[in-house]
Amino acid sequence: MFIRTQEDPAWTARYHSADPNEKAFGARVEIRFADGTVLEDELAVANAHTLGAKPFGRAEYIHKFNTLTDGLITPAERERFLTLVQRLPQLSANEVLQLNVQVIDLTHAERDSRGIF
C-alpha cells in the first residue's frame, strides 16, 4: 500500500483564480483498492461556503462561533464580540482593534483528548 499526492494544474489554477465563482479550496481524491475498484470524489468548496451545497447564513456562523468558543470565552465576552461584529462596516479604527476575543485563563484547564473527530 502506498499514498501518492499529485498536483493537478487545473486545481492549482482554480486555487489562484481571482474570480470568486471559479476559485476553489477543495480537492479531488482517487482511491484504488487492491481488487481494482476505484473510488473518486471531489469537493471544490466546503458545503457551508457561499458557493457550497448548504451555504451558511448569519445564524449558522453565530452558532459555529458559539460552538467553537464554548468554554473558552465568557458569555459577556461572547456578547461583546458578537455585538461589535454585527456593526463591522461602521466600526471606527479603535473598534476594529477590539475584534479579538479574550479567552478565559486556560492554565489549569483539563486537556481534551478526543481529537478532532
Stockholm file with secondary structure:
# STOCKHOLM 1.0

chainA/1-117         MFIRTQEDPAWTARYHSADPNEKAFGARVEIRFADGTVLEDELAVANAHTLGAKPFGRAEYIHKFNTLTDGLITPAERERFLTLVQRLPQLSANEVLQLNVQVIDLTHAERDSRGIF
#=GR chainA/1-117 SS CCCCCCCCHHHHHHHHCSCTTTCCCCEEEEEECTTSCEEEEEESSCTTSTTSSSCCCHHHHHHHHHHHHTTTSCHHHHHHHHHHHTTGGGCCHHHHTTCSCCCCCCTTCCCCCSCCC
#=GC SS_cons         CCCCCCCCHHHHHHHHCSCTTTCCCCEEEEEECTTSCEEEEEESSCTTSTTSSSCCCHHHHHHHHHHHHTTTSCHHHHHHHHHHHTTGGGCCHHHHTTCSCCCCCCTTCCCCCSCCC
//
